Amino acid sequence: MLNTIHPKLPMRDENLTRYFYINKLGFKEFGIADFEGYLMVEKDNVQIHFFEFATLDPKENYGQVYIRTDNIDRFFAFAKESGVATTKLETKPWGQKEFCMLDPDNNLLTIGQTA
């Protein structure tokens, strides 16, 4: 029955969020209409939606998304080349090769691949 998920994360500034995901991570804007206070981006088979939360305190934001990939080394190199601050790329005890990054609103993005 269930076949996909599109997480919705908070954002304070639609233009800043758009810039980060499109210019830094290589996503494309998704959708045919510009909805005020709502943004949808996609890359490959991943869609992330954002809703406006103008009063969000990034220090109190615990939004998180785990994204699986089939080429973590290439995406890690791409993120680093784009100037995105990341954790180190490492294989975790649970068998996933992972790294993390924060978007402008402190949403945690963990990228992982089965090691």
The first five atom37 places (N, CA, C, CB, O) and aatype in JSON, in Angstrom:
{
  "aatype": [12, 10, 2, 16, 9, 8, 14, 11, 10, 14, 12, 1, 3, 6, 2, 10, 16, 1, 18, 13, 18, 9, 2, 11, 10, 7, 13, 11, 6, 13, 7, 9, 0, 3, 13, 6, 7, 18, 10, 12, 19, 6, 11, 3, 2, 19, 5, 9, 8, 13, 13, 6, 13, 0, 16, 10, 3, 14, 11, 6, 2, 18, 7, 5, 19, 18, 9, 1, 16, 3, 2, 9, 3, 1, 13, 13, 0, 13, 0, 11, 6, 15, 7, 19, 0, 16, 16, 11, 10, 6, 16, 11, 14, 17, 7, 5, 11, 6, 13, 4, 12, 10, 3, 14, 3, 2, 2, 10, 10, 16, 9, 7, 5, 16, 0],
  "atom_mask": [
    [1, 1, 1, 1, 1],
    [1, 1, 1, 1, 1],
    [1, 1, 1, 1, 1],
    [1, 1, 1, 1, 1],
    [1, 1, 1, 1, 1],
    [1, 1, 1, 1, 1],
    [1, 1, 1, 1, 1],
    [1, 1, 1, 1, 1],
    [1, 1, 1, 1, 1],
    [1, 1, 1, 1, 1],
    [1, 1, 1, 1, 1],
    [1, 1, 1, 1, 1],
    [1, 1, 1, 1, 1],
    [1, 1, 1, 1, 1],
    [1, 1, 1, 1, 1],
    [1, 1, 1, 1, 1],
    [1, 1, 1, 1, 1],
    [1, 1, 1, 1, 1],
    [1, 1, 1, 1, 1],
    [1, 1, 1, 1, 1],
    [1, 1, 1, 1, 1],
    [1, 1, 1, 1, 1],
    [1, 1, 1, 1, 1],
    [1, 1, 1, 1, 1],
    [1, 1, 1, 1, 1],
    [1, 1, 1, 0, 1],
    [1, 1, 1, 1, 1],
    [1, 1, 1, 1, 1],
    [1, 1, 1, 1, 1],
    [1, 1, 1, 1, 1],
    [1, 1, 1, 0, 1],
    [1, 1, 1, 1, 1],
    [1, 1, 1, 1, 1],
    [1, 1, 1, 1, 1],
    [1, 1, 1, 1, 1],
    [1, 1, 1, 1, 1],
    [1, 1, 1, 0, 1],
    [1, 1, 1, 1, 1],
    [1, 1, 1, 1, 1],
    [1, 1, 1, 1, 1],
    [1, 1, 1, 1, 1],
    [1, 1, 1, 1, 1],
    [1, 1, 1, 1, 1],
    [1, 1, 1, 1, 1],
    [1, 1, 1, 1, 1],
    [1, 1, 1, 1, 1],
    [1, 1, 1, 1, 1],
    [1, 1, 1, 1, 1],
    [1, 1, 1, 1, 1],
    [1, 1, 1, 1, 1],
    [1, 1, 1, 1, 1],
    [1, 1, 1, 1, 1],
    [1, 1, 1, 1, 1],
    [1, 1, 1, 1, 1],
    [1, 1, 1, 1, 1],
    [1, 1, 1, 1, 1],
    [1, 1, 1, 1, 1],
    [1, 1, 1, 1, 1],
    [1, 1, 1, 1, 1],
    [1, 1, 1, 1, 1],
    [1, 1, 1, 1, 1],
    [1, 1, 1, 1, 1],
    [1, 1, 1, 0, 1],
    [1, 1, 1, 1, 1],
    [1, 1, 1, 1, 1],
    [1, 1, 1, 1, 1],
    [1, 1, 1, 1, 1],
    [1, 1, 1, 1, 1],
    [1, 1, 1, 1, 1],
    [1, 1, 1, 1, 1],
    [1, 1, 1, 1, 1],
    [1, 1, 1, 1, 1],
    [1, 1, 1, 1, 1],
    [1, 1, 1, 1, 1],
    [1, 1, 1, 1, 1],
    [1, 1, 1, 1, 1],
    [1, 1, 1, 1, 1],
    [1, 1, 1, 1, 1],
    [1, 1, 1, 1, 1],
    [1, 1, 1, 1, 1],
    [1, 1, 1, 1, 1],
    [1, 1, 1, 1, 1],
    [1, 1, 1, 0, 1],
    [1, 1, 1, 1, 1],
    [1, 1, 1, 1, 1],
    [1, 1, 1, 1, 1],
    [1, 1, 1, 1, 1],
    [1, 1, 1, 1, 1],
    [1, 1, 1, 1, 1],
    [1, 1, 1, 1, 1],
    [1, 1, 1, 1, 1],
    [1, 1, 1, 1, 1],
    [1, 1, 1, 1, 1],
    [1, 1, 1, 1, 1],
    [1, 1, 1, 0, 1],
    [1, 1, 1, 1, 1],
    [1, 1, 1, 1, 1],
    [1, 1, 1, 1, 1],
    [1, 1, 1, 1, 1],
    [1, 1, 1, 1, 1],
    [1, 1, 1, 1, 1],
    [1, 1, 1, 1, 1],
    [1, 1, 1, 1, 1],
    [1, 1, 1, 1, 1],
    [1, 1, 1, 1, 1],
    [1, 1, 1, 1, 1],
    [1, 1, 1, 1, 1],
    [1, 1, 1, 1, 1],
    [1, 1, 1, 1, 1],
    [1, 1, 1, 1, 1],
    [1, 1, 1, 1, 1],
    [1, 1, 1, 0, 1],
    [1, 1, 1, 1, 1],
    [1, 1, 1, 1, 1],
    [1, 1, 1, 1, 1]
  ],
  "atom_positions": [
    [[0.81, -1.19, 0.0], [0.0, 0.0, 0.0], [0.85, 1.26, 0.0], [-0.92, 0.0, 1.19], [0.76, 2.05, -0.93]],
    [[1.69, 1.46, 1.01], [2.5, 2.67, 1.07], [3.69, 2.52, 0.13], [2.98, 2.95, 2.51], [4.28, 1.44, 0.04]],
    [[4.05, 3.59, -0.58], [5.16, 3.44, -1.51], [6.14, 4.6, -1.56], [4.63, 3.24, -2.85], [7.17, 4.49, -2.22]],
    [[5.87, 5.71, -0.89], [6.82, 6.82, -0.88], [6.49, 7.75, 0.27], [6.78, 7.59, -2.23], [5.41, 7.69, 0.86]],
    [[7.43, 8.6, 0.59], [7.23, 9.58, 1.65], [7.85, 10.91, 1.21], [7.85, 9.1, 3.0], [8.9, 10.94, 0.57]],
    [[7.19, 11.99, 1.56], [7.69, 13.33, 1.25], [7.69, 14.13, 2.54], [6.81, 14.03, 0.14], [6.66, 14.71, 2.91]],
    [[8.83, 14.18, 3.23], [8.86, 14.89, 4.5], [8.58, 16.38, 4.32], [10.21, 14.69, 5.17], [8.9, 16.97, 3.29]],
    [[7.99, 16.97, 5.34], [7.71, 18.4, 5.38], [8.52, 18.98, 6.52], [6.17, 18.7, 5.55], [8.36, 18.59, 7.68]],
    [[9.39, 19.93, 6.19], [10.27, 20.54, 7.17], [9.98, 22.03, 7.28], [11.73, 20.3, 6.8], [9.52, 22.64, 6.32]],
    [[10.26, 22.61, 8.44], [10.03, 24.04, 8.59], [11.13, 24.87, 7.93], [9.94, 24.4, 10.07], [12.28, 24.43, 7.83]],
    [[10.76, 26.07, 7.49], [11.73, 27.03, 6.93], [11.32, 28.43, 7.36], [11.8, 26.93, 5.36], [10.14, 28.75, 7.47]],
    [[12.32, 29.25, 7.6], [12.04, 30.64, 7.95], [11.98, 31.53, 6.72], [13.1, 31.16, 8.91], [11.18, 32.46, 6.66]],
    [[12.82, 31.25, 5.73], [12.97, 32.11, 4.57], [12.97, 31.25, 3.31], [14.27, 32.96, 4.65], [13.92, 30.5, 3.06]],
    [[11.91, 31.34, 2.53], [11.76, 30.49, 1.35], [12.91, 30.67, 0.36], [10.44, 30.8, 0.65], [13.39, 29.69, -0.21]],
    [[13.37, 31.91, 0.16], [14.45, 32.16, -0.8], [15.76, 31.54, -0.34], [14.63, 33.65, -1.01], [16.51, 30.99, -1.14]],
    [[16.05, 31.64, 0.95], [17.27, 31.05, 1.5], [17.23, 29.53, 1.41], [17.46, 31.49, 2.96], [18.23, 28.89, 1.06]],
    [[16.09, 28.95, 1.73], [15.94, 27.5, 1.64], [16.06, 27.04, 0.19], [14.58, 27.05, 2.22], [16.75, 26.06, -0.1]],
    [[15.41, 27.74, -0.71], [15.49, 27.42, -2.14], [16.95, 27.46, -2.61], [14.63, 28.41, -2.98], [17.42, 26.54, -3.27]],
    [[17.66, 28.52, -2.25], [19.06, 28.66, -2.66], [19.91, 27.49, -2.14], [19.64, 29.99, -2.14], [20.68, 26.91, -2.9]],
    [[19.76, 27.14, -0.88], [20.57, 26.06, -0.29], [20.33, 24.74, -1.02], [20.25, 25.91, 1.2], [21.28, 24.08, -1.43]],
    [[19.08, 24.36, -1.16], [18.79, 23.06, -1.75], [19.09, 23.0, -3.25], [17.34, 22.7, -1.5], [19.53, 21.97, -3.75]],
    [[18.84, 24.09, -3.96], [19.07, 24.09, -5.4], [20.53, 24.36, -5.73], [18.18, 25.13, -6.08], [21.13, 23.61, -6.51]],
    [[21.12, 25.4, -5.17], [22.47, 25.79, -5.54], [23.56, 25.03, -4.8], [22.65, 27.24, -5.3], [24.67, 24.89, -5.32]],
    [[23.28, 24.56, -3.62], [24.3, 23.83, -2.85], [24.17, 22.32, -2.96], [24.22, 24.24, -1.4], [25.18, 21.61, -2.97]],
    [[22.93, 21.8, -3.03], [22.74, 20.35, -3.02], [22.25, 19.78, -4.35], [21.77, 19.98, -1.95], [22.13, 18.56, -4.48]],
    [[21.97, 20.63, -5.33], [21.61, 20.14, -6.66], [20.17, 19.69, -6.83], [0.0, 0.0, 0.0], [19.87, 18.99, -7.79]],
    [[19.29, 20.09, -5.92], [17.87, 19.79, -6.09], [17.29, 20.72, -7.15], [17.1, 19.93, -4.75], [17.92, 21.7, -7.53]],
    [[16.1, 20.41, -7.6], [15.34, 21.26, -8.51], [14.0, 21.58, -7.84], [15.13, 20.58, -9.91], [13.47, 20.77, -7.08]],
    [[13.47, 22.75, -8.15], [12.16, 23.09, -7.62], [11.12, 22.22, -8.29], [11.84, 24.59, -7.83], [11.2, 21.95, -9.49]],
    [[10.14, 21.76, -7.51], [9.11, 20.85, -7.98], [7.76, 21.53, -7.84], [9.13, 19.51, -7.19], [7.53, 22.29, -6.9]],
    [[6.89, 21.28, -8.75], [5.55, 21.86, -8.7], [5.36, 22.88, -9.8], [0.0, 0.0, 0.0], [6.32, 23.39, -10.37]],
    [[4.1, 23.15, -10.1], [3.8, 24.04, -11.22], [3.33, 25.41, -10.77], [2.75, 23.42, -12.1], [3.09, 26.28, -11.61]],
    [[3.2, 25.62, -9.47], [2.72, 26.91, -8.98], [3.59, 27.35, -7.81], [1.23, 26.83, -8.56], [4.07, 26.53, -7.04]],
    [[3.77, 28.65, -7.69], [4.52, 29.2, -6.58], [3.55, 29.46, -5.44], [5.28, 30.49, -6.99], [2.8, 30.44, -5.47]],
    [[3.56, 28.61, -4.45], [2.67, 28.76, -3.3], [3.4, 29.55, -2.23], [2.21, 27.39, -2.76], [4.47, 29.14, -1.78]],
    [[2.85, 30.66, -1.83], [3.48, 31.48, -0.82], [3.62, 30.69, 0.47], [2.67, 32.76, -0.59], [2.66, 30.11, 0.98]],
    [[4.84, 30.68, 0.98], [5.07, 30.0, 2.24], [5.2, 28.49, 2.13], [0.0, 0.0, 0.0], [5.17, 27.8, 3.15]],
    [[5.34, 27.97, 0.92], [5.47, 26.52, 0.74], [6.42, 26.28, -0.42], [4.08, 25.84, 0.47], [6.32, 26.93, -1.46]],
    [[7.34, 25.35, -0.24], [8.35, 25.06, -1.25], [8.49, 23.55, -1.38], [9.71, 25.7, -0.89], [8.47, 22.83, -0.38]],
    [[8.63, 23.07, -2.61], [8.87, 21.65, -2.86], [10.1, 21.54, -3.74], [7.62, 20.97, -3.53], [10.21, 22.21, -4.76]],
    [[11.04, 20.67, -3.34], [12.24, 20.42, -4.13], [12.39, 18.92, -4.32], [13.51, 21.03, -3.46], [11.89, 18.12, -3.53]],
    [[13.1, 18.56, -5.4], [13.34, 17.13, -5.65], [14.71, 16.93, -6.27], [12.26, 16.54, -6.55], [15.24, 17.8, -6.96]],
    [[15.27, 15.76, -6.02], [16.52, 15.32, -6.64], [16.4, 13.83, -6.79], [17.8, 15.73, -5.78], [16.17, 13.11, -5.82]],
    [[16.56, 13.37, -8.0], [16.39, 11.94, -8.3], [15.01, 11.49, -7.82], [17.52, 11.09, -7.62], [14.01, 12.01, -8.32]],
    [[14.93, 10.55, -6.88], [13.64, 10.06, -6.4], [13.25, 10.61, -5.04], [13.67, 8.56, -6.33], [12.38, 10.06, -4.37]],
    [[13.89, 11.7, -4.63], [13.64, 12.28, -3.3], [12.96, 13.63, -3.46], [14.97, 12.43, -2.51], [13.42, 14.49, -4.21]],
    [[11.86, 13.81, -2.76], [11.17, 15.09, -2.66], [11.18, 15.52, -1.2], [9.71, 15.01, -3.21], [10.96, 14.71, -0.29]],
    [[11.43, 16.81, -0.99], [11.31, 17.39, 0.35], [10.41, 18.61, 0.22], [12.71, 17.76, 0.97], [10.6, 19.43, -0.68]],
    [[9.45, 18.72, 1.11], [8.54, 19.86, 1.14], [8.89, 20.73, 2.34], [7.04, 19.4, 1.19], [9.35, 20.22, 3.36]],
    [[8.67, 22.03, 2.22], [8.96, 22.97, 3.29], [7.76, 23.87, 3.5], [10.21, 23.81, 2.97], [7.12, 24.31, 2.55]],
    [[7.46, 24.14, 4.75], [6.38, 25.06, 5.09], [6.98, 26.24, 5.85], [5.28, 24.35, 5.94], [7.93, 26.09, 6.6]],
    [[6.4, 27.42, 5.64], [6.9, 28.61, 6.29], [6.62, 28.58, 7.79], [6.28, 29.86, 5.66], [5.51, 28.3, 8.23]],
    [[7.65, 28.86, 8.55], [7.58, 28.97, 10.0], [8.48, 30.14, 10.37], [8.02, 27.61, 10.73], [9.61, 29.96, 10.83]],
    [[7.97, 31.34, 10.15], [8.76, 32.57, 10.26], [9.36, 32.77, 11.65], [7.9, 33.76, 9.92], [10.42, 33.38, 11.77]],
    [[8.71, 32.28, 12.68], [9.21, 32.5, 14.04], [10.05, 31.33, 14.56], [8.05, 32.75, 14.98], [10.36, 31.28, 15.75]],
    [[10.4, 30.42, 13.7], [11.21, 29.26, 14.09], [12.54, 29.71, 14.68], [11.44, 28.33, 12.88], [13.23, 30.55, 14.1]],
    [[12.88, 29.16, 15.81], [14.21, 29.36, 16.4], [15.05, 28.16, 15.98], [14.14, 29.52, 17.98], [14.82, 27.06, 16.47]],
    [[16.03, 28.35, 15.08], [16.81, 27.21, 14.6], [17.45, 26.38, 15.72], [17.89, 27.68, 13.68], [17.65, 25.18, 15.56]],
    [[17.76, 27.02, 16.84], [18.36, 26.29, 17.96], [17.37, 25.33, 18.6], [18.88, 27.27, 19.01], [17.77, 24.42, 19.33]],
    [[16.08, 25.51, 18.33], [15.05, 24.63, 18.89], [14.38, 23.76, 17.83], [14.01, 25.46, 19.6], [13.36, 23.12, 18.1]],
    [[14.97, 23.72, 16.64], [14.4, 22.92, 15.56], [15.03, 21.53, 15.56], [14.61, 23.62, 14.19], [16.25, 21.39, 15.54]],
    [[14.18, 20.52, 15.59], [14.66, 19.15, 15.59], [14.21, 18.38, 14.34], [14.17, 18.43, 16.84], [14.12, 17.16, 14.36]],
    [[13.93, 19.13, 13.24], [13.55, 18.48, 11.99], [14.69, 17.61, 11.49], [0.0, 0.0, 0.0], [15.85, 18.02, 11.49]],
    [[14.35, 16.4, 11.06], [15.37, 15.46, 10.59], [14.83, 14.62, 9.43], [15.84, 14.54, 11.74], [13.66, 14.26, 9.4]],
    [[15.72, 14.33, 8.5], [15.38, 13.45, 7.38], [16.57, 12.53, 7.13], [15.03, 14.27, 6.08], [17.72, 12.97, 7.14]],
    [[16.3, 11.24, 6.92], [17.34, 10.28, 6.54], [17.12, 9.95, 5.07], [17.29, 8.97, 7.44], [16.05, 9.48, 4.68]],
    [[18.13, 10.2, 4.25], [18.04, 9.99, 2.81], [19.02, 8.89, 2.42], [18.32, 11.31, 2.02], [20.22, 9.0, 2.68]],
    [[18.51, 7.86, 1.8], [19.38, 6.77, 1.32], [19.86, 7.08, -0.1], [18.64, 5.4, 1.36], [19.14, 7.68, -0.9]],
    [[21.09, 6.64, -0.39], [21.69, 6.86, -1.69], [22.38, 5.58, -2.15], [22.69, 8.03, -1.66], [22.63, 4.68, -1.35]],
    [[22.67, 5.51, -3.43], [23.43, 4.37, -3.95], [24.84, 4.79, -4.36], [22.7, 3.74, -5.15], [25.6, 3.99, -4.91]],
    [[25.21, 6.07, -4.09], [26.56, 6.54, -4.37], [26.93, 7.64, -3.37], [26.68, 7.07, -5.84], [27.02, 8.81, -3.72]],
    [[27.14, 7.23, -2.13], [27.38, 8.2, -1.07], [28.7, 8.94, -1.26], [27.38, 7.51, 0.28], [28.8, 10.12, -0.92]],
    [[29.71, 8.28, -1.8], [30.99, 8.94, -2.0], [30.85, 10.12, -2.97], [32.03, 7.95, -2.53], [31.41, 11.19, -2.74]],
    [[30.11, 9.92, -4.03], [29.92, 10.99, -5.02], [29.1, 12.13, -4.43], [29.23, 10.44, -6.27], [29.44, 13.3, -4.66]],
    [[28.03, 11.83, -3.68], [27.22, 12.91, -3.12], [27.98, 13.65, -2.03], [25.9, 12.36, -2.56], [27.85, 14.87, -1.9]],
    [[28.78, 12.94, -1.23], [29.6, 13.59, -0.21], [30.59, 14.55, -0.86], [30.35, 12.53, 0.64], [30.74, 15.69, -0.41]],
    [[31.25, 14.1, -1.92], [32.2, 14.97, -2.63], [31.49, 16.18, -3.21], [32.93, 14.18, -3.75], [32.01, 17.3, -3.15]],
    [[30.3, 15.99, -3.78], [29.51, 17.09, -4.33], [29.16, 18.11, -3.26], [28.23, 16.55, -5.0], [29.29, 19.31, -3.48]],
    [[28.71, 17.65, -2.11], [28.35, 18.55, -1.01], [29.56, 19.34, -0.55], [27.74, 17.77, 0.18], [29.47, 20.55, -0.34]],
    [[30.7, 18.68, -0.39], [31.91, 19.37, 0.04], [32.36, 20.39, -1.0], [33.03, 18.35, 0.3], [32.73, 21.51, -0.64]],
    [[32.32, 20.02, -2.28], [32.71, 20.95, -3.35], [31.77, 22.16, -3.4], [32.7, 20.23, -4.71], [32.19, 23.24, -3.82]],
    [[30.52, 21.98, -2.98], [29.55, 23.07, -2.97], [29.69, 23.96, -1.74], [28.14, 22.51, -3.04], [28.97, 24.95, -1.61]],
    [[30.6, 23.61, -0.84], [30.84, 24.42, 0.34], [29.91, 24.13, 1.5], [0.0, 0.0, 0.0], [29.81, 24.94, 2.42]],
    [[29.24, 23.0, 1.47], [28.32, 22.64, 2.54], [29.12, 22.01, 3.69], [27.21, 21.65, 2.03], [29.93, 21.11, 3.47]],
    [[28.89, 22.5, 4.9], [29.55, 21.92, 6.07], [28.9, 20.58, 6.38], [29.46, 22.89, 7.31], [27.67, 20.49, 6.48]],
    [[29.71, 19.56, 6.54], [29.21, 18.21, 6.82], [30.01, 17.58, 7.95], [29.27, 17.32, 5.55], [31.1, 18.05, 8.31]],
    [[29.45, 16.51, 8.49], [30.24, 15.67, 9.38], [31.15, 14.84, 8.49], [29.33, 14.76, 10.29], [31.06, 14.9, 7.27]],
    [[32.03, 14.08, 9.11], [32.88, 13.2, 8.29], [32.05, 12.04, 7.77], [34.09, 12.69, 9.11], [31.04, 11.66, 8.37]],
    [[32.48, 11.48, 6.67], [31.84, 10.3, 6.09], [32.43, 9.08, 6.76], [32.04, 10.24, 4.53], [33.64, 8.86, 6.72]],
    [[31.58, 8.28, 7.39], [32.08, 7.12, 8.11], [31.07, 5.98, 8.12], [32.45, 7.51, 9.54], [29.87, 6.2, 7.96]],
    [[31.58, 4.78, 8.3], [30.71, 3.62, 8.44], [30.35, 3.46, 9.91], [31.41, 2.33, 7.88], [31.22, 3.39, 10.78]],
    [[29.06, 3.41, 10.16], [28.54, 3.32, 11.51], [28.46, 1.86, 11.96], [27.15, 3.99, 11.61], [28.46, 0.96, 11.11]],
    [[28.39, 1.61, 13.27], [28.3, 0.23, 13.77], [27.09, -0.53, 13.24], [28.26, 0.24, 15.28], [27.11, -1.76, 13.21]],
    [[26.04, 0.18, 12.83], [24.84, -0.49, 12.32], [24.93, -0.79, 10.83], [23.62, 0.36, 12.59], [23.93, -1.17, 10.22]],
    [[26.12, -0.61, 10.22], [26.35, -1.03, 8.85], [26.0, -0.02, 7.77], [0.0, 0.0, 0.0], [25.93, -0.37, 6.6]],
    [[25.78, 1.22, 8.15], [25.49, 2.27, 7.18], [26.69, 3.21, 7.08], [24.2, 3.06, 7.58], [27.27, 3.6, 8.09]],
    [[27.05, 3.55, 5.86], [28.05, 4.59, 5.62], [27.26, 5.89, 5.55], [28.89, 4.32, 4.3], [26.35, 6.0, 4.74]],
    [[27.61, 6.88, 6.39], [26.77, 8.07, 6.55], [27.59, 9.34, 6.71], [25.86, 7.91, 7.74], [28.77, 9.32, 7.07]],
    [[26.92, 10.46, 6.42], [27.37, 11.77, 6.84], [26.14, 12.63, 7.04], [28.35, 12.41, 5.78], [25.06, 12.31, 6.56]],
    [[26.32, 13.74, 7.77], [25.2, 14.62, 8.1], [25.53, 16.06, 7.74], [24.85, 14.52, 9.6], [26.7, 16.44, 7.59]],
    [[24.48, 16.85, 7.59], [24.62, 18.29, 7.37], [23.36, 18.96, 7.89], [24.85, 18.62, 5.86], [22.32, 18.32, 8.07]],
    [[23.46, 20.26, 8.13], [22.33, 21.06, 8.57], [21.97, 22.06, 7.48], [22.64, 21.79, 9.9], [22.86, 22.64, 6.85]],
    [[20.68, 22.25, 7.25], [20.26, 23.28, 6.31], [20.18, 24.61, 7.05], [18.87, 22.91, 5.65], [20.45, 24.65, 8.25]],
    [[19.83, 25.7, 6.38], [19.83, 27.01, 7.03], [18.91, 27.13, 8.25], [19.44, 28.04, 6.04], [19.08, 28.04, 9.06]],
    [[17.94, 26.23, 8.39], [17.03, 26.28, 9.53], [17.32, 25.22, 10.57], [15.62, 26.12, 9.06], [16.52, 24.98, 11.48]],
    [[18.48, 24.58, 10.44], [18.92, 23.57, 11.39], [18.19, 22.25, 11.23], [18.75, 24.07, 12.79], [18.19, 21.43, 12.15]],
    [[17.56, 22.01, 10.08], [17.01, 20.69, 9.79], [18.19, 19.77, 9.51], [16.01, 20.72, 8.56], [19.06, 20.1, 8.7]],
    [[18.23, 18.63, 10.18], [19.32, 17.68, 10.03], [19.05, 16.75, 8.85], [19.52, 16.87, 11.33], [18.01, 16.09, 8.79]],
    [[19.99, 16.71, 7.9], [19.91, 15.8, 6.77], [21.0, 14.75, 6.96], [20.08, 16.56, 5.39], [22.19, 15.08, 6.98]],
    [[20.62, 13.5, 7.11], [21.57, 12.4, 7.19], [21.48, 11.64, 5.87], [21.29, 11.46, 8.42], [20.4, 11.24, 5.44]],
    [[22.63, 11.46, 5.24], [22.71, 10.74, 3.97], [23.37, 9.4, 4.27], [23.5, 11.55, 2.87], [24.43, 9.37, 4.9]],
    [[22.78, 8.29, 3.82], [23.33, 6.99, 4.15], [23.24, 5.99, 3.03], [0.0, 0.0, 0.0], [22.38, 6.07, 2.15]],
    [[24.15, 5.04, 3.08], [24.21, 3.94, 2.12], [24.65, 2.68, 2.86], [25.17, 4.26, 0.93], [25.54, 2.75, 3.71]],
    [[24.05, 1.56, 2.56], [24.47, 0.31, 3.16], [25.92, 0.06, 2.79], [23.57, -0.85, 2.72], [26.28, 0.06, 1.61]],
    [[26.75, -0.17, 3.82], [28.2, -0.36, 3.6], [28.48, -1.72, 3.03], [28.97, -0.18, 4.9], [29.64, -2.06, 2.78]]
  ]
}
